[in-house]
């Protein structure tokens, strides 16, 4: 399930969620959640997933092929819409 769309694991009504953390702003979101909850530990970046900019591979290279872009956009369409992402705009900037 590593690459499964997030929407599969969430309630149909996202408004029932108290908080959504975004990977691209994980440190900031975690601190906000810690403040609200008042009991969570520190975010240990050494134990978490590697950030995209730390990877030796440039993820944007995968999106040079329009067929791949279309497949990814279709597979994650519900996530892209539910979380307010602009997938094709991000790909154009990559």
C-alpha positions in Angstrom: 0.0 0.0 0.0 3.0 2.3 0.0 2.0 4.0 -3.2 -1.8 3.7 -2.7 -3.7 7.0 -2.9 -4.2 8.5 0.6 -7.9 9.0 0.0 -8.4 5.2 0.4 -7.5 5.4 4.0 -9.5 8.4 4.9 -13.2 9.0 5.7 -15.4 10.1 2.8 -16.0 13.5 4.4 -12.6 15.0 4.9 -14.2 17.8 7.0 -14.4 15.2 9.8 -10.6 15.3 10.1 -9.2 17.5 12.8 -5.8 18.0 11.1 -4.1 17.1 7.8 -0.3 17.1 7.6 1.3 17.7 4.2 4.6 16.0 3.4 5.9 19.2 1.7 5.3 21.1 5.0 5.7 18.2 7.4 8.0 20.0 10.0 5.7 23.0 10.2 2.5 20.9 10.3 4.0 18.6 12.9 4.8 21.5 15.2 1.3 22.9 14.8 -0.2 19.5 15.6 2.1 19.2 18.7 1.0 22.6 19.9 -2.7 21.7 19.5 -2.4 18.2 21.0 0.1 19.2 23.7 1.6 15.8 24.1 3.4 14.6 20.9 7.1 14.0 20.7 9.7 15.7 18.4 9.7 14.9 14.7 12.9 12.8 14.2 13.9 13.4 10.6 16.5 10.6 10.8 13.7 8.0 11.3 11.2 9.5 8.8 11.1 9.2 5.1 13.8 10.9 3.1 12.8 14.3 1.6 12.7 14.5 -2.1 15.5 17.0 -2.2 17.7 14.6 -0.4 17.3 11.9 -3.0 20.1 11.4 -5.5 17.4 10.9 -8.2 15.5 13.8 -9.5 11.8 12.9 -9.4 11.0 15.4 -12.1 12.8 13.2 -14.6 10.0 10.7 -14.3 7.5 13.3 -15.5 9.1 14.2 -18.8 7.0 11.5 -20.5 3.4 12.7 -21.0 2.1 9.1 -20.7 3.6 8.8 -17.2 2.1 12.2 -16.3 -1.3 11.1 -17.5 -1.1 7.8 -15.6 0.0 9.4 -12.3 -2.7 12.1 -12.7 -5.4 9.5 -13.3 -4.2 7.2 -10.5 -4.0 10.0 -7.9 -6.9 12.1 -9.2 -9.0 11.8 -6.0 -6.0 12.8 -3.8 -5.1 15.7 -6.1 -8.7 17.0 -5.9 -9.3 16.3 -2.3 -6.2 18.0 -1.0 -6.3 20.9 -3.5 -3.1 20.1 -5.5 -2.5 21.4 -9.0 -0.7 18.4 -10.4 -0.1 19.5 -13.9 1.0 23.0 -12.8 3.6 21.4 -10.5 4.8 19.1 -13.4 5.2 22.1 -15.7 7.5 23.8 -13.1 9.6 20.6 -12.6 
